[in-house]
Structures are given as structure tokens and as C-alpha cells.
Amino acid sequence: MRLSVFDAVLRLTHPTAPKVQPRKLEVYMIDSQRDLRRVAPSKDANTVGFYSAGANATFAVAYDGAIGIDGDEVLFHEYAHAFMLENFPAAYPGWFIEGWAEYFMTTKVTASAAEVGRPNPGRAYEVSQSGRLPWEVVLSQAPGDLSEDVRSAYYSQAWLLMHYMRSDPERSAQLAKITIAIADGQDPVKAMEVGTGLSIVELGTRLRNYRRLISFTVKDPLPNAPEIKVSRLGPSADAFLLDSLRLSNERGVGAEADSALLADLRTRAPQWPGDRLAELTLARAEFAFGDVAAGEAIVKRRLEADPKDTETLLVAGQGQLTAGERDPDHYEARFKAARPYLVKAYGQDQDDYRILLAYLRSRTVDPAYPNDNDLNALLTVRSLAPTVDAAAIMLGDALLRRDREAEAIAVLSIVANNPHGGGAAAIARSLISGQPASPLDAASAALDQQPKPEAR
């Protein structure tokens, strides 16, 4: 319920956002950092939550285990990222994205109101210390570009700058103009100086002296409480749900880790004969880094029992794509083999972006790609999943190939500026700079490049 109230607060404070969330976000509250690493082995020990918008799944994970940051703050921070990308996709600078999430994450939710703008004690303490980053660095760098030992200072200073800019109507109006100028390609430090009328030194002095941390209260943000339905997951969920998320979120993180997971699933899954989650989790692992024929046998057996199982059809189609990427000599045949599964799945669920995006990846081996239908389908995927980098990169690449450069840059810039974009951001920047890639390479690279960890 607290997350529903938080969502209502974000919508009330941003009136141009839709009144309801168009697509539900899956949120997983876990017990420990160990569970988080089980979902995302690439994350470092300081990561207490993350938001993943990938070609295979979109979800948020958080746990209440950080010193100075409670479980709600972790969850609200990650949800704020999803809200921004879902409703206001634009080429924001890194400090703005993180500062915005940090500003709203401390929202205190009660039964009848929500207080916004409260300081996090850890952030407030850190900005009072002497070991600050130069503001030029904060304004021009993304947290993933910095060493781990200074990232916390980056988040704290981004929060302080956002709080300062949003605490006054005049500065809030300046902030809007500054972000537009940066999105248009202006140097971020110069844009801040022009927008505020202050030199970076003068701005730093004002931020150092900024102590009146104003908060405000939103009364009764959710007057009509949503209906809450509780569904009990199947008995295999404890054993396989986190592994399934891992295979949807990260693959190829390292031969040793992949082999260990595969061996573990091969031991455990047969203990759950006929269980859908257990068998599809093992099938995903076999397709990704095991025996492709074994993965094919699993989905074939399940489809013989239930030909209309949409999730199994999707795993079968995605599995052929994955197998093709593993076998460059036969990737074209594999990609074509994926299409019948994906076409059938799409016929049963036209609102699942994963299905349409996988089908479009299978189309990249066609000499006529991207034709008009491909481009229209990519635009549909983008509208269904505006937060998914792989969809943005495929759309941007297709628009470039159709000589629609301005539209392509507008789409790719959002990914290029993502502070957690990792390899996907690098691909987007390469495409913007005119370094071409084959449609297959662009699609596969966007899928495989994982964002850098959000360490707080």
C-alpha cells in the first residue's frame, strides 16, 4: 500500500503524468544482499536495490539492509527511476536522474498524508563533510564513471543540488530550463551557470550554506485505496523465482558463475517434475549457456501438453535467439526458427513487449529489415516499454537506417545519458556519433550489456 501512495504522490506532484500507471511494475522485496546477488551477480556489495528494464523482464529489487537507508527509501528510489523513465523519458544528466530519485525516496507515508523533501540523515551528514567532489564532476559525470569510494558523495551532492533547486519556485523554473539546455547538447556546467546566473564557485558556496531543508505535505494523496489482492505463489517459487529473475536480467556474467548456476539447476529442477517455473528456469539456463537441445526438449514437452502456454512459447522463441547468438555459423537459421513461437505468443498477448521485441530481434537477419512494418512495430514496443534500453537502441538504429536522424538521436540520447546505462549507453553514443553497427549487433549488444551497479 505504501508504494501505491508513493506513486500517487509522484503523480500529484507531476500533473502531466497519467493518473494511473499504464503497466504494472513487478517489485521484489528480498531479505538480504545474498538474495540480491542471486538475482544480479554482477552487483557489488554496496548495492541495496536496483531497477532493471531489460528485453526479457522489467522489475525492481530492494532489501532493507543499508546503513542509514531504510527499506522504503531503497524501494522508493528504484521506483522513482521507473516512474521518470516511464512518464518523462528524456536525455537528463546523471546528477538530475539520481538527485530526483534521492529527493523523492525519503517521502514519509502515513495513513492520511505524505511528507516530501525530508532529508536522509546519511546524505545530510555526508554533504557537511569536507570530502566533497568538485561540482564540475557532479554536473558532468555519471555515478558509474566514478570510483566506488566516491559514489556515495556523488549521490549526496546530487540530492543536495536537487533539493536546493526544487525548494524555491524561481530555482525550480531555472532547473527546467537547465535540463532542456543539457538535453539539447549544451555543456552541463555552462548550462547550470547560465540557468542560475551564478558561477560554479558561487553556486558551490550557496550549496555549502544551504541549511533550510524545506519539506511539504501532500494530504490524502490516495483517497480511494486500491483493491489489494493476495495470491500465493506455487511451492517452487522459493527454490526458483530468484534464479528465473537472474536469467531474465543477467546472463554471461562469467563462465564460473554460469556453470555453477547451470549445474545447480540441473540438480534441483528434476526434483520438481512437471513444475512450470522449475522447468522453464532450467530451459532458460540451457539455452543461455548449457545444452541447447536439452532446452528445446523441455519447451517441446511443455508445449505438447499445453500448446497455448504463452510464457513457454516466449521461452522457446527467446531460446532460439540465444542459441543463435551462441552459434554465429547458424544464427540466421536459429533466428528464423524463433519466429513461429513468437508469432503464436503475440497472437495470444499483444501487450507483452517482450514478445514483440524478441520477434523484431529475429527480423534483424532479414535483408529487408527494417521495413515499414518493422519500424511501426518498434514504435509500438517503445510505447509499451519506454524504459527498455534494448527497445530504444533497436528503434534508434532502425530510424538511422531510414534516414530519420533527428528522431533517432532523440531516442538514443535518453539511453546515452542514463547514469546506469553501462554498455547500452556506450552503444547509443556510438550510434549517435555515426559509428554504424549491423542491426543484429545493435540488438544483441543492447540486450547483453548490463547497467553498472547502483551502489549507495
N, C-alpha and C positions, 0 to 999 in steps of 0.2 A: 504493500500500500504506500509506503514512503516514496518509492520510486515513481509511482503514479502521481503523487503530489508534486514531486520534483519536476516531472515532465510538465505538469500543469503550470508550475511557476515559470519555467522556461518559455512556455507559450504565451503566458500573460505578459511577460516582460519583453517579448518579441512578437508583437501583434501581427506581423506579416507571415508568421509561420502558420501552417494549418492548425485547426483547433484540435485535431486528433492525429496520432501517429499513424501514417498510412500503412506501415508494415511493422509488425511486432519484432522487437529485438530480443533474442534469447540471452538471458543473463544467468550466469552460473556463479553462485556463491560457494566457495570451497573452504576447506578447513586449514590449509597450510601451504607454505611455499613449495613443499614437496608435491602437492597436488597440482599447483600451478606449473611446475616444471614438467609434470607428467603430460600436461596439455601442450606446453611450449618449451621443449628442452633448450631452445636457444636463449631463453631469457636468463638474465643474470640474477644473482642472489638478492639484489636490491629491488627487484620488480615485485610489486604487490598487487598489480592488476594490469590488464591491457584490454584493448578493443581491437578486434580482428574483423576486417571486411575483406574476405577473400573470395576467390572464384567458387570455392566449394562450401563455404559457410560464412555467416556473419553473426558474431556473438561477442559478449563481454564476459570477462572472468575477473573476479576480485576476491580477496580474503582479508579478514580483519587481523592483520599481523604486523603492521608497520608501527614503528615508534613515532608517536606524535600525529598519526593519521588514522582515524577510525574507519571501520568497515563502510559506513555510509559515505564518507569522503572519497574513498577509493572508488566505490561504485558510481557515485555522482560524477566524479572526474571522468571516468570512462564513458558514462552515458552522455555527458556534455559533448565529448568528441563526436559521438554518433549523431547527436542532435544537430550540431553545427554542420556536419558534412551532409546530413540528410536534408536539411531545410535551407541552408545558406552556403552551398558549395561555391567556393571562390579561392583565388590564389592568395590566401592570407600568409603573412610572415609567421615564422615559427613561434616567436615570442607571443604573438597575438593568440594563436591557437592554444598554446599552453597556459598563458595568462588568463584567457577566458575560462578555460576549464578549471583552473585553480581558483578563480574568483567565485564561480558558482558552486564548486564542490563543497564548500563549507556551509551551504544552506542548511539551517536548522529547521526540521519539520516537526510540528506538533499537531495535535488533533484539529486545531482550528486556524492555524496560521503557519507561515514560513518566513524565517528571517534570512535575508540575503545580504552578503557582503561582510559577514563575520570573518575576522582574521583567524588563520590557523596558527596556533602558538609557535609551532616549529618554524614556519615560514617567517613570522614576525620576528622571532629571535634571530634567525639567520641574517635577515637584511640589516639587523642592527649591529652585526659584527663587521670587522674590518676587511675580511677576506672576500670582498665583492669582485665580481667580474667587471671589466670596463663596459660601460653601456654600449659602446660601439660593437662589442662582441655579442651582447644580448640581442641587439637590434638586427644584426646581420647574420647570425649563425643559428643553426637548429641544434637542439639538445643532443641529438645523435652524432653531431660532428665534434662534440666536446668530449674530453676525457671524463671517465666516470666520477672522479673525485670532485669535479666542479659542476656536475649536472644539477645537484640539489640547489646550489647557488643560483643557477640559471632559472630554475622553476620559481624560486623565491623572488627573484628580481622581476621576472615576467609577471608574477602575481602582483607585486607592488606597483609596477607601472600600469597594469590594467586597472587596479583599484583606484589609483590616482586619477586616471583618465576618465573613469566612469563615475567618480564621486561628485562631479561638477557638470552641469548641463553644457557649459561652454566647452569644456575639455572633451566631453562626450561627442559633441559635434565635430571638434577637431579630429578626434580619433577616427570617425567615419571617413573623413576626407583623407587622412593619412593612409588608412588601409587601402582606399581606392587608388591613391597615388602609387603605393608599393605594388599593388596588383597590376598596375599599368606599366611597371618596369622601372620606376624611379628608385634610386638608391635609398635604402631604408633609413639610414642615418640622416641623409639630406631631407627626406620626406618628413621625418619627425621634427627636424629643426624648422622647416618651412611651416609645417602644420601648427606647431605650438608657438612659433615666434621666438623660440629660445635656442641658444646654442646647446650642444650636447653637454657641455660643462655646466651651464646654468640649469638645465633640466636635471642633471645629476644632483646638484645642490638642493633643488626643490624636493626631489625624491628622498634625499637623505634627511630632510627636515619634515617630511610628511608623516604626521603622527595622528591626525584626526581621522581614524578609520571608520567612516560612516557606514552603517548598515541600514536597511529598510525592511519593513514588514509587509508581506502580502497576506491579507486576511482572507480566510476561507478560499484558498486557491482551487479547491476541488469540491464544490458544493454538492455535486451528485457523485457519490462514491461509485466506482465501477464494480460490477459484479465480479466476485472472486471465485474462481473455480479451482478446486484442488484435484489433480489427477495423480494417481500413484503410478510411478514408472514400473516397468517389468522387473522381475527379480534379477535379471542380468545387468541392470544399469550400473550398480556399484562396481561390477567387475569390468565393464567395457565402455561406459559412456565417455570417460576422460580419454581413453585410448582412441575412440572414434573421433573425438574433437581434435586430438593431436594429428590424426591422419587427414583431417579436413583442413587443418590450419598449417601444419608444417610437415614437410617430407624432405628426405635427403639432407637431414641436418648433420649427418656423419655416419660413416659405414658401421662403426661400432654400435652407436645408439640404434640405428635402423635394424641391424642384425639382432640385437638384444630384444627389441620390441617384437620382431617377427617370430623369433624363437619362443618368446613368452606367449604370444597369441596362438601359435601352433600347438602349444601345450594346453592352454586354457580353453580355447573355443570348442574343441571336441567334447569337453565336459558339459556343454550346453547344446546337445543335438537338436537341430531344428529351430533354435532360437534366432530370431531375425537379427537382433543387434550383434550378437556374438559372431554370427556367420558373415554379416556384411562388414564388420570391422576387420575380420581376418581377410576377407576378399580384397578390401582396400589395401591392406598391407602386402598381400601377394602381388597385386597389380603394381604397387609402388616400388617395391624392392625385393620381391620374392619370386615365386614361380607363377608366371602369368597364366599358364594352363590350369593351375590349381584355383586361381581366382575365377577364371572362366567357368570351371566346373561348379563352383559354389553358386554363381549367379544363374547358371543354366538350370541347376537343380531347383533353385527357388522359383524361377520363372515358370518352370514346368508345373509347379504346384500352384502358383498364383501369377498368371501372365500379366495381370494389371497392377502389380505392385510397383508404384511409381518410383519409390526410393531404390528398389533393386534395379529397375530399368536405368536409373540415373547412374548407379554404381557401375553397371555393366558398360554404359557408354563412356563414362569418365575413365573407366579401367582401360578401355581400348586406346583412349587418347594417351594415358600414362604409359601404356605398353609401347605405343608408337614413339614416344619421346625417348624411351629407353633403347629403342632399336632403330637407329637412323636409316638402316638399309631397307626397312619395311614400314616406315612411319606412314607413308601415304595410304597403304592398304589398311593399316590399323585405323587411321583417322576415318576412312570411308566406312569401315566396319562399325564404327561407333554410331553412325547416323541413324540406322533403323531403331536402335534402342531409344535414342534421344527424341526422335520424331514421335514415337509412340508415347513416351513420357510427357512430351509437350502437349500432345493431344488430350492428356488427362489433367494436366495442370499448367495453364498458361501464365500463371502469376509467379512461378518459381524461377527467379532469374538464373539460378544455377543451371537449369536445363537448357535454356536458350543460349546462355553464354557458352556452354560446352558444345552445343550444336554449331555455333559460329566458329569456335576453335577448329572443329572438324572441317569446316568450309575453307579454312586457310590454305589447304593443299590444292584447291581448285584454281586453275589458271585464270578463271573469270572473276575470282574474288578480288576486291569487294564489288559486287554488282549492286543494283538499286535495292533489291530485296535484303541483301546483307546489311547495307547501310541503314535501312529502315529498322531492321531487327536490332542492330547495335544501338540505335537511338532508343528503342524500346527497352533494351537491357539497362541502358543508362538511366532511364526514367524509373525503372523498377529498383535499381540498385545504385543510386548516385554515390555511395560511399566506397564502391568496389574499384580498386585501382586497376585491376586487370581489364575491367569493362571500359574504363576511361582510356587506357592505353590502346586497346584494340580499336575503340571508336576514333581516337585521335589519329592513329596510324591510317585507318581507312579514310578519314577525311583528308589527310595529306595526300593520299593516293588518288583522291578525286579532286585534287586542286582546290580544296576548300581550307586554305591555310589559316585564315583568321579564326574560323570555328575550331579548327584542330588545336591551335595554340591556347584558346580559351579553355578547352577541356583538359589539355595536357598540363597547363600551368598549375591547376589545382593539385595534381599529383606531384609535380616538380617541387612545389613549395611545402609539401607535407613534412613536418619535422620528424615523423616516424616513417617516412616513405621508403627508406633504405634503397634497395636495388631498383624498386619500381620508380622511385623519384629520379634515379640516375638514368633509367631508360627514357622517362618522359623528357628529361633535359636533353638527352641525345637526339631525340626525335625533333624537339623544338629547334635545336641548333643545326638541323639539316643532315644529321648522320642517319642514313636510312638503314632499316633492318627488314628482313623478309617478314611478311605477315605472321608466318609460323614462329619465327624467332621472337617477334614482339609479344605474341600471345603467350608463348611458353615462358619467356623471361619474366613477364609480369606476374605470371602465376607462381613461379618458383621463388622470386625474390621476397624474402621476409622483411618486415619492418624492423628497424633497430629497437632494442628494448626500451620501455618506458620505465626508467629507474628513478625512484623518488625516495 
